[in-house]
Amino acid sequence: MFEALFEGLGLIFQMHVLGYFALGCIIGIVMGAIPGMGGAIGLVLLLPFTFSMEPVAAFALLLASWASTSTSGAITAVLLGVPSTAASQATVLDGYPMAKRGEAARALGASFTASAIGGVCGAAALGISLPLILPVILAFESPEQFMLGLLGLTMVGSLSGQSITKGVAAAMFGLLLATIGLAESQAIPRYTFGTLYMLDKLPLIPVLLGLFAIPELMELALNNVSIARTGKSGDAAEGLRQGVRDAFKHWWLVVRCSVIGAYIGMLPGLGASIVGWVTYGYAKQSVKDNSLFGQGDVRGLLAPEAANNALRGGALIPTLALGIPGSVGTAILMGALIMHGLRPGPSMLSTELPMTFSFVWMIAIASVVATLILLKTVNQVVKVALLPGQLVVPGVLLFVFMGAWLGDASIGAWVSCAVFGVVGFLMKRGGWPRPPVILALVLGEILERSFQISTRIHEGPGWLGRPIVLVLLLIIVLTIFLAVRGVARDKSAGTVAAGEASEKNPAVSLPFAVLLFVGFACAAYTALDWPPSVRQFPLMISGSGVLLSLAVIIRDLLHLLVTKKALGTWRVTLQQASHDARLASALPFFAYVFGMIMLTLLVGQKIALPLFIGLYVVRWGNYRKRVALAYSLGSWAILVFFYDQVMHLLFHPSYLALWLQPILPSSVPDWLFL
Amino acid sequence: MMNCSITHWHRMLWGSLAGIFLLSCSADRTDGNKALVDGQHSFAGETITLVIGLDASAGGTTVGRLLAKHLETYLAGNPTVVVNNMPGASGLNAHLHVLLKAPKDGTTVYYGPRSSLGELLELPGFSFKYSQFTPLGGVQIGGLVIYARTDAVAGGVSEPQSVIGTTTLRFGGMPPEHGRMIISTMGLDLIGANYKYIAGYPSSGNIRAAIISGEVNVATDAAHSYLNQVVPVLVDEGLALPIFSMPMLNADGELVQNSMVPDVPSLPDLYASLHGEAPSGIIWDSITTLLELDQTMQHVFLGPPGMDRAAAETFREGLEAAMNSVAFRDEAQHILSYVPGYVGYRRQTEILGATANVSPQVLEYIKAHIEKNSRY
């Protein structure tokens, strides 16, 4: 075993392999930092270049790129509050508040260092447990996966802020969103409103970007402040050093979260989308004083960042040893294995063990190399936090919308992103926690599928008696108890709410609760017509959702009555609520965004997006026209030369393109604007 | 000073823009000769987009990328061929994109799976018929292998016949409307194997995982996946055994053994060995109908309706030349570990039109079979 371990390391230390490895790290860093790209798209772009390479060099390129995306994913999450990949969702919760406080360099230093430690610890955990790991993976059948999903969902308690009721109602909303599309058990469409876009299921990235990125960008736009609200960032070099020290100071938390990340990675299907939330929830519940979580506590940043790098190594094991890819990225890697004559299977843990270990080494070393490269760039990168908000917003919106577009090149992705932008804004202003929606959206499909498969196989609830299921049930009960106790303790201690779901505005929360109530009720009514296997989950979710949203309605109404009593009249009360939520300013912002989508339908992205950006800079930012023109041209160049010529993205076939392309002479380079 | 720098800035800006435009125009002029070469349409200077109705990680995307590379060599004019994934709505978005929005000059073409079964059963989202597209050729990916865990029945599975008449088979499946699931379970019905259909697995990978853990004990897989992923993990380890392979239809419409798995008995051979006669009856009629509809040409190239005739002809010729070339076959064998078969556009047209010839009895039987596997 040790011989194979060092033989695997020896495979990497060849000049040409190291060259590809470095190239892979750089590509991965770029891919991870652009919203919506992520590791899988990097792999897709690189895969054709590896066709004629020898296996070790090919995997050096692929794995270095794949592993590095997790590290650089923290950049936009910390600086802009925009999770660029599914793995960096939870990083936003404490990373962005740190950047707002002027501690962007510290946050990035901490997250990059945690990523490196996570990558190494994850690989070490794998190396140690490799001989024993297969029976553990195989013990996780559908009943165990259901319970594990349920355990993930209990993290809602830690992500709910001060209102568990709102948190659970938000989770029910996420679970209901997860039922959209064709049911897994029968090809019956659920809640698609006749659209093709939602026939599969609601894609995660547009929802994620809408819920988190758009409300934050709007806040920047409305206040026209820099991301660092203080207007200045402390000494970047000192901040960076402090961040690195933070990671080592909390080394035990980082190691624990890395191990959790590695083992979650091994279980196919759970993966990157939940690991951040689970470890964030774990960190919050396991530390002594968690009162600053959500307001820029560095530990809330270290936990998910360590875990999402450790996850990569874990995810390799079922792919290599069992031929079971747990994610899009690992599915591509498995395809690459076969292309290079390596067959996934037990031989990867016996005769091919040095090769397997070389892959684990590559992931660990890539995490460290990416960290070293990124630490060098922090001084420059953090300057973004000092730019005026009005200059940051349009450029970031371009990447947000193109990131949403990357998944399936459908205008539905933009509509979804914008609609969830509105939902995210209402939730933020109304004091509703947004993380439970995303967590439940990710877990919903796994929960429904594994519950129904378990019930089918065991012809009833007999699977509840399985030993691992019982252990997981115990942990779930314990987690719920700890979460409820934590909230009760905060309330009794009179802790002032801050961070996610801390805003109190019953006049905004109430209409949102009413909307949810009506939505759940309609969903339940619609589900009644479906066959049992198709309606089972939607009915369970919407039934609970109706009750929970009703509870919130009653509470908000009582709060509103108290406020009205204090302010005198309904008019003044509603005016004050609207002023606090900045509804009047928000409406034009969303009008701009939806206007841009309408314009895209007419003239396509290559015209609409630069036009939107130019208009925004002039009208909202009050900048001179030449600044707007330069900004627009820069955006247009990114669309044409990066997204079109490099990424070969399929742009929206606008009415203008459909009309103009057939009549344009072939000498006109229509790809520049259509 | 300030004015000077602004003027300079403006000059640079407009100069760069003009440069980009002129470069683009001249590049197009240099290569953009669409004139006929030897009386044939030429794609010279064009970029052809293959809109793939699969996500980037799917094996079909790898096939599409490989074909794109070789089409660049064999299409007249040596165009650039790029791949765009549009996986939304199980590939229906990609179909509709080409059907409704692609230019007619052959520069945007659909590649990927098709579901004539979806058209036949009028599944959600099928608002079109395949006959509306311009057929350009198809790809045969390979047939199916149905396999079982060796501990699936008491006493163990030592030969395909062992699974007959038992009550402990659990078939791991995707939604029961999936063509591969329908034909495979009909095969089990034909040989008299009782099974419980466990629907809900989202992909073949998830089903393989469930087979490995023993959660289900019978499954179906494409022959190349069977060879690459089932054999090393399960068969070589003595954990699973193939039960039968689905036969394939050759260019003349005759049933033949799947050449990728010559050692696995084909369904009609297994049936004949059990019953001493060739299979017949409504189950067999349904299977042969599904073989034609769903299993003979898994992937297709489709052009938009009314696609330029010369461009379509050039594409068909280029595709045939590419897929029959030694370079493609060698590279496919190396990268995919199998060689996808070429289906000419005339045969493609027959297959796409076969939905109209399905007998009412067979259609009813298929619907009843889906209903049976949907019970919860």
HADDOCK unambig.tbl for C-alpha pairs under 7 A between the chains (distance, minus, plus):
assign (segid A and resid 44 and name CA) (segid B and resid 56 and name CA) 6.45 0.50 0.50
assign (segid A and resid 138 and name CA) (segid B and resid 213 and name CA) 4.97 0.50 0.50
assign (segid A and resid 139 and name CA) (segid B and resid 213 and name CA) 6.94 0.50 0.50
assign (segid A and resid 141 and name CA) (segid B and resid 213 and name CA) 6.88 0.50 0.50
assign (segid A and resid 141 and name CA) (segid B and resid 215 and name CA) 6.58 0.50 0.50
assign (segid A and resid 184 and name CA) (segid B and resid 175 and name CA) 5.68 0.50 0.50
assign (segid A and resid 184 and name CA) (segid B and resid 200 and name CA) 4.78 0.50 0.50
assign (segid A and resid 184 and name CA) (segid B and resid 202 and name CA) 6.82 0.50 0.50
assign (segid A and resid 185 and name CA) (segid B and resid 175 and name CA) 5.09 0.50 0.50
assign (segid A and resid 185 and name CA) (segid B and resid 199 and name CA) 5.35 0.50 0.50
assign (segid A and resid 185 and name CA) (segid B and resid 200 and name CA) 4.72 0.50 0.50
assign (segid A and resid 186 and name CA) (segid B and resid 175 and name CA) 5.18 0.50 0.50
assign (segid A and resid 186 and name CA) (segid B and resid 176 and name CA) 6.33 0.50 0.50
assign (segid A and resid 186 and name CA) (segid B and resid 374 and name CA) 6.53 0.50 0.50
assign (segid A and resid 187 and name CA) (segid B and resid 175 and name CA) 6.51 0.50 0.50
assign (segid A and resid 187 and name CA) (segid B and resid 177 and name CA) 6.62 0.50 0.50
assign (segid A and resid 189 and name CA) (segid B and resid 124 and name CA) 6.98 0.50 0.50
assign (segid A and resid 196 and name CA) (segid B and resid 89 and name CA) 5.66 0.50 0.50
assign (segid A and resid 196 and name CA) (segid B and resid 93 and name CA) 6.90 0.50 0.50
assign (segid A and resid 196 and name CA) (segid B and resid 125 and name CA) 6.47 0.50 0.50
assign (segid A and resid 197 and name CA) (segid B and resid 88 and name CA) 6.33 0.50 0.50
assign (segid A and resid 197 and name CA) (segid B and resid 89 and name CA) 6.08 0.50 0.50
assign (segid A and resid 198 and name CA) (segid B and resid 89 and name CA) 6.91 0.50 0.50
assign (segid A and resid 199 and name CA) (segid B and resid 89 and name CA) 4.94 0.50 0.50
assign (segid A and resid 200 and name CA) (segid B and resid 88 and name CA) 6.56 0.50 0.50
assign (segid A and resid 200 and name CA) (segid B and resid 89 and name CA) 4.72 0.50 0.50
assign (segid A and resid 200 and name CA) (segid B and resid 90 and name CA) 6.27 0.50 0.50
assign (segid A and resid 322 and name CA) (segid B and resid 233 and name CA) 6.28 0.50 0.50
assign (segid A and resid 323 and name CA) (segid B and resid 229 and name CA) 5.95 0.50 0.50
assign (segid A and resid 324 and name CA) (segid B and resid 205 and name CA) 5.56 0.50 0.50
assign (segid A and resid 324 and name CA) (segid B and resid 209 and name CA) 6.07 0.50 0.50
assign (segid A and resid 325 and name CA) (segid B and resid 205 and name CA) 6.76 0.50 0.50
assign (segid A and resid 328 and name CA) (segid B and resid 57 and name CA) 5.61 0.50 0.50
assign (segid A and resid 331 and name CA) (segid B and resid 57 and name CA) 5.74 0.50 0.50
assign (segid A and resid 332 and name CA) (segid B and resid 57 and name CA) 4.86 0.50 0.50
assign (segid A and resid 339 and name CA) (segid B and resid 334 and name CA) 6.48 0.50 0.50
assign (segid A and resid 339 and name CA) (segid B and resid 335 and name CA) 4.11 0.50 0.50
assign (segid A and resid 339 and name CA) (segid B and resid 336 and name CA) 5.95 0.50 0.50
assign (segid A and resid 340 and name CA) (segid B and resid 335 and name CA) 6.94 0.50 0.50
assign (segid A and resid 343 and name CA) (segid B and resid 228 and name CA) 6.31 0.50 0.50
assign (segid A and resid 344 and name CA) (segid B and resid 229 and name CA) 6.58 0.50 0.50
assign (segid A and resid 345 and name CA) (segid B and resid 232 and name CA) 5.60 0.50 0.50
assign (segid A and resid 345 and name CA) (segid B and resid 233 and name CA) 4.70 0.50 0.50
assign (segid A and resid 346 and name CA) (segid B and resid 233 and name CA) 6.23 0.50 0.50
assign (segid A and resid 408 and name CA) (segid B and resid 85 and name CA) 6.93 0.50 0.50
assign (segid A and resid 408 and name CA) (segid B and resid 86 and name CA) 4.83 0.50 0.50
assign (segid A and resid 408 and name CA) (segid B and resid 87 and name CA) 5.78 0.50 0.50
assign (segid A and resid 408 and name CA) (segid B and resid 88 and name CA) 5.56 0.50 0.50
assign (segid A and resid 409 and name CA) (segid B and resid 86 and name CA) 6.21 0.50 0.50
assign (segid A and resid 449 and name CA) (segid B and resid 200 and name CA) 5.88 0.50 0.50
assign (segid A and resid 453 and name CA) (segid B and resid 198 and name CA) 6.48 0.50 0.50
assign (segid A and resid 453 and name CA) (segid B and resid 200 and name CA) 6.57 0.50 0.50
assign (segid A and resid 456 and name CA) (segid B and resid 198 and name CA) 6.52 0.50 0.50
assign (segid A and resid 456 and name CA) (segid B and resid 376 and name CA) 6.81 0.50 0.50
assign (segid A and resid 533 and name CA) (segid B and resid 376 and name CA) 5.94 0.50 0.50
assign (segid A and resid 648 and name CA) (segid B and resid 82 and name CA) 6.90 0.50 0.50
assign (segid A and resid 648 and name CA) (segid B and resid 84 and name CA) 6.92 0.50 0.50
assign (segid A and resid 649 and name CA) (segid B and resid 84 and name CA) 6.47 0.50 0.50
assign (segid A and resid 650 and name CA) (segid B and resid 84 and name CA) 6.24 0.50 0.50
assign (segid A and resid 653 and name CA) (segid B and resid 101 and name CA) 6.65 0.50 0.50
assign (segid A and resid 667 and name CA) (segid B and resid 25 and name CA) 5.76 0.50 0.50
assign (segid A and resid 667 and name CA) (segid B and resid 28 and name CA) 5.67 0.50 0.50
assign (segid A and resid 667 and name CA) (segid B and resid 29 and name CA) 5.81 0.50 0.50
assign (segid A and resid 668 and name CA) (segid B and resid 25 and name CA) 6.02 0.50 0.50
assign (segid A and resid 669 and name CA) (segid B and resid 24 and name CA) 5.89 0.50 0.50
assign (segid A and resid 669 and name CA) (segid B and resid 25 and name CA) 5.85 0.50 0.50
